[in-house]
Structures are given as C-alpha cells and as structure tokens.
C-alpha cells in the first residue's frame, strides 16, 4: 500500500516532532510522542506510524526520496512495516555492498583520494614501478585531472625509503583490468566510515558476505587485489596507504580462495593456478623467513617493519607511553614527540616498544593488552591458526584441482608435503600453546619460554582452523567459552584478564567488554566444524540479536563493534566507533558486521529468525 505525500513537508514535520535531541535520527533516546499520522494527499486516508523503529524507517524512506529530488512522492508502507531482520539483510544485500565498493581509476579516484586521511595539499597516488601498465595509465590521468599527483615506488624499496614517504603520504594503487573500451580499476570493498581503503583481514570477512549475497565477482576481485599487492608491494597490506607498506595483516588469502571454489564457478583453472602460486609465494616470502615472522620454535609471529611511532594514529594517542621519556630527556611531551618522530632523538628502549606496537597493528588487534609491548615476542595463537589453515588449504587445492602435482618454476609441490607442514604446526601448537589445565590456547612467549596467560577470544581460532582434537574442542566449548559469553556474543577477552592490567591504562578496544564480528564468525564456523550445532545456533542468535536490536533502536545503525556489557554501540574506548555517524539514513553499515549478519542468517534456524524479529532476548532462550 502506497501513500502519496509532500515529501519535504512530512520530512520536516517528522523531525520536528520526533528528533528531540536534534541528531538527525529517530532513536530510542528521543522523547517525542513516538506516534505520527500520515495522510494520503489524494484519498485523505490516514495511517498512524508508531514506535521508534517504524518512525525511523519512515525517516529513512523520506530521506531516500529527498535525495532523488522528489517533491511529491509515494511512500511504500510495506517498507516502513518491514520486519527488522528482512530489512537489515535486504539493505546490506541491495545497498550497503554497493555503497562500500571502490575502484582506483578515472571514475573512482576522487572518492578514494579526498577523504579525511588525505593530508597532502595535492593528493598523491603511489604506483609500483613494476606495474608498467598502471604507471602509464595513472600518468596520463595526472595530465587530465586537476589536483592529483602520481608517485612511482621503486621496484625494490627499502623500509628507510618508506619512512621518507611519511612527509608526503598517499594511497597505493591496486589492480587494473582491461574492459571493452578502457582500463578500469579492479573493485574492492572498504570497511566504511573513515576506513576508505582496502583493509587486509576485513576484506576476507567482507568476501564471505559478498559470496552469500551472490556478488561472487566482487569476492574474486578482492582476491585479484590480494594478488596484486603481493606481487607489487611484497605482501597483502594492512591497508593500501603508503605508511602501511611496513606491515602485512592476518593471513586469510587461502580461506578466501576456498570460499570462492566452494561455489563451483571458478572462472578457469588458470585463474586458480595464478592465485595458488601467489598464496605459496606469500607463505614462503612473508611468513616463513627465519628471524622475521618465523621464529626458532618453528611457529610464527606478527613482526612489522619500520622504526618508531606508527604514522596513522591521532595526536596524543601515545601520550601515556611518551610521558616518562619526555621527563627522562627533560622535554615538553610535544617537543619530545617531534624529535623522536624526526629521529633527531633516539631511545632504544622506546624503539623496542614500537616494534611491538607496529606488530600488534599487523595482527589486526589494535589494540589489546595481550599484545602491547610483547607482540613480536609471541607465537600467537591467531597467526598460527591462520597459517595452519593455509597449509591445509594449499594441500586441498593441489589435491582436488591439480592432480596432486603443482609446479611453480622448477619446484613441484604435492598435497602430502603441505599436510606434513600442517601436522608439524599442530604438534608445536599443542606443545607450546595448549593449556590442558585451563582448557585454552595461549600465545607462547618464545623469548621468555613461557605461555603468556592472557585469555583472549583468539583461543577459539583453532576450532575454526580445524587443528583441535575432539578432546580439546570439547574443553574449549564447555570450559573456556562460558567465560567469554555475554548476552550479545563473545567478548574479545575475559574480564579476569583485563582486570589484571592497570586501571589507569586506556580501555583497549579488542579486549573485554567489546565484541567484534570476526571473533563471532570464526567461532561459529569452529562450532560447526566440530558438530556443536546447538551451541552454534545460540552464538549466532546472540550476535544477530545485538545487531538487530541496535538497528531497531538507533535508526538502522550498524557499527564497527559493540560494548557487550551494556549491549550497545555506544563504545567508550580508544578510537570510538565507526559506522555511527550519519544523517537520517545509514548508507553502508560496516563491512564485516554486514557480513556477519548475512553469514549468521545462513546458519540460524527459522524458528530463531522468528524470535529475532521479535527481539526476544537471548537470555530468555538459552
């Protein structure tokens, strides 16, 4: 049923009555009457829209019509009365993925270059000298477009060279592809908000969501850009900006390939061959170099390059760290920071701190007390779970698609040798990281030769990777998991681990009480791997209830993360919460939370979906 109305008039009347806190949204925090009458201009028929959720839906539909410059238009009442689960899922599928899609080419360059991270007067795009086609294409664009500069990265750049770019930072080019009439950028999907570039591990989870929503071409495009980064920048980057050339990200490339081949529509065996070659190249040159990310134990660590403070943090972020050093050198903190950044003042102890900090950022867990001032000393459970999965994935792909004989140059690989690598890794993880008494996996400090006893959600990553035995899986789920569960999902760490750190330290966003989509998604798949189907249903429901409740009460908001202690997107921790700032209508959600919603709905039973639409609290069901 449609109602013909004066869009602008109704829009302003609705806001005046219901948006009492003037934040350009209708939320549970507004104290209007929560009741608004719509009158059809032709029939004079009246319908009353009631409640925060339906009123915010009305606001969103009006905002869309206003954007389309419609003066008088029809409001579709079915959209206002749509069940929340169907509405959220539909908007992710039909709108949000497109809103988050970018290309680096003539069409998409302006959107990429002009964001809040651009500090140069003339925005700069860096292109690898190896990419002859890209260099030629972008140099031609430089002549054509105003206020845009191309920088050429040397073929074999050093970390010292990367440091010189900090005074002139820029975006890094990604892959181009030949279309009928021209070269175009291979698309990628950004997380959202201020994260307006291609992020490493975000892209895997986003890819999972894209595949579910029948956008396989975009998931394959992510793989193409992974391959491009390895070939041209030496690694899959934390993100494609110049100051991220010093670090990679959690290794999930092989997992994306597995998700793609599951769909049985791989474009060609040659496509898969080229990607498998690049996965193996990354494995050998990024992860398995002794003394870098490979340690004497035979297990791996995160270990970023570069010296000193990471470039991307906002002013004042490290004041609690820098203050004692400023006192040591009898300098005001800003002056000390300036001299330390310029390397006119060098402090070896502080340099070590930032080796750990940069490595922590490489892990994707920025920040957590688990990794602060210790990350590069740890055989972390997360990276070794990911690499075990690499080894098993490579073995599977060689066996299933290449007749157990995969030639790269003059080297022949078989599935058996990759299975052996995985078996070795599993045995070392069992020896060094598994704690039978506490029923958890812990990071192993290979410098001090002991487990680091911080209880983190990464303890469940071995379930996802399939490296637990049945006994370990049972103990993880029966003993460890309850320590992480809150009403809306699992927290990044247990409260006990967080409480063991100073109360004066900043609240770390990857620790208790915060909940993140990748932790939930990897847990769900792990539970399914080990046939804990009922527990998987419960954990999916908890997280989807939190997303749904938040969207219903806060004008469709889908944020980066949640505070699970209060089941809210209102997060008071470092960096705030991306995805919460918009006017009238959420346009994009947040990448991996969007993906977690679509993935969770694939798992959830029909009867629990009905409870989800009613916003039945998980505490009433489980």
Secondary structure, DSSP 8 states (H G I E B T S, - for coil): -EEEEEHHHHHHHHHHHH-TT-SSS-BTT--S-SEEEEE-TTT--EEEEESHHHHHHHHHHHHHHHHTT-SEEEEEHHHHS--HHHHHHHHIIIIIHHHHEE--STTTHHHHHSSTT--SSS-EEEEETT-HHHHHHHHHHHHHSSS-EEEEE-TT--HHHHHHGGGG--EE---EEE-SSSEEE--EE--BTTB-S-BHHHHHHHHHHHHHTT-HHHHHHHHHHHHHHHHHHSS--SBSBGGGTT------HHHHHHHHHTTT--S-HHHHHHHHHHHHHHIIIII--BTTTB-TTS-B-------SS-TTS-TTTTHHHHHHHHHHTT--HHHHHHHHHHTSS--HHHHHHHHHHHHHHHTT--S-TTTTTTGGGEE-HHHHHHHHHHHHHHHHHHHHHSTT-EEETTEEE-HHHHHHHHHHHHHHHHHHTEETTTTEE-EEETTTTEEE---BGGGGHHHHHT-S-HHHHHHIIIIIGGGTEETTEE-SB-HHHHHTS-TTS---TTSTTEEEHHHHHHHHHHHHHTT-HHHHHHHHHHHHHHHHHHHHHBTT---SEEETTTTBS---STT--TT---SSS-SS--HHHHHHHHHHHHHS-HHHHHHHHTT--HHHH-
